[in-house]
Amino acid sequence: MGKVEMSTFLDSWKPALRRFRQNGSSYVLFLARLTEDKALRSLAQPSIVSRHAETFPAIAILVYIALVLPVTNAGCERGFSVQNQIKTKLRNRLLEGGLDTLMRLSLEGPHPSEFDYDRALQHWKDSKARRILGQRP
């Protein structure tokens, strides 16, 4: 990578970096400003970065990393909260597969008011022959 190319690339980032340093902003605010600024947002598009990746490999890697880093950890916090609601002291032997299924249902499944409990019960009954307490088959 030549010095001229590097200085050209850095010149396009100077306004954002200057604003970043002046305001003492955190990384989150820097990413927010990056997405607000149309010129910088257009530079950070994966198609543009991939076109210049050969010329600026280190910068391309940094841009790709910045594009995939979560700005907040709310998703992770939500996951741990759901896990703690599901895996209680009474359910401490819950295996990983069952916990994963229950967490996915809790996070991504239908709202309890929209769930068809009668259909689920019928599916459970039809899935295999079951003995009902006190009755003979």
N, C-alpha and C positions, 0 to 999 in steps of 0.2 A: 504494500500500500504506500503510495507516494505522499510526500508532505503536502503537495498542492491539493490532491484529492481529499486528504484528511482535513485540511484547513477549510476547504469548500464545504465539506459536510458539517464541520463544527460551526461554521459561520451561520448555517441555517438553524442551528440549535441555540445560538448565543442569546437571543431575546428571552427564550424560556428559561435558560439556565441563569441569566441575570436576574429575572424576576424571582426565580426560586431562591437564589442567594440573598437577595434584598429582603424578602419577606421572612426568611428563616423557616420556610415551609417544610412540612414533613414529606416523606415519600408519597403518602396518600394524596396530599394536595398537589404534589407535582404531577402525579398521574391524572388527577382530575383536570388540571390545567392543560395537560398534554391532549386530552380528549376534547377540551373546549376550543383550543386553538385550531382553526381549520387547516392552516398550513402545516402545523406539526402533526395533526391527525392524519393528514394525507401522506406525510412521510412515514408514519408508523403502520401503514397498511401492509399486510403480509406480502401482497403482490409487488409492491414497490421495494420492500426490504429484500425480497428474494432476487429481484433484478440486480440489486447492488451488493448482494451478499459476497460475490466473488471479489469485488473491489474493496469492500469494508467488512471482512469476516467478523472481526471482534465486535464492531458496532451492531452488525446484524444479529449476532447472538444476544447482545444486551437488549436490543429492541424486542426480539422474540421472548426473552425472559420477562421483560416488562409487560408484554401483552398477555401473558398467561398467569402472572401473579395475581392472586385475589387482592382486591383493594381492602376488603374487610374479612374478618374471620367469623362472620355471622353464621355461615353454613356449618362450620365446624362446631361452633357453640351450640347451634340448634341440634346437631346430631348427638352431642354429649348429653344435652338436656333430655332428649327423647330416650336415649339409652338408660339414663338414670331413672326415668319414669317406668320403663319396662323391666329392667333388671333390678329388682328390689331384694331385700333380705329373704323374702319368702320364695323368690324365683332365682336363687343364686346358682342353681344347677342348670340353668338354661344354656344350651349349647350355642355355639357361634352361628350355625345355620338358622336355628329358630330365632335367635336374637336379630339376625340380619333381616329375616322375613318380616318379623313384627315391626322392626324399625322402618323398613321400606313401606309397609302398609300405613304406618303412622305418619310418615313424612310425605308420601306420594299417593297414598290410596284415597278412595272416596271419603267424603265427610260422613261421619256416622249417621247423620239424618238422611243421607242419600243411599246408604247401603241396604241392599235387599236381603234381610236376615232370613226370610222364609225360603228364598231360593238357595242360600248358603246351607241352611239346615237340610233341605231336600237333597242337595248335592252330597252332603256328608252321609246322609242315610243311604243313598244309592251307591256310594263308593264301594262298600263291602257289606257282607252280612254281619250283623251285630246282635249280640245277646242282650236282651233287656232284662234287668234284674227282676227275678220272680217269674219270668215267662220262659217256656220251653219253645225251641224253634219248631 
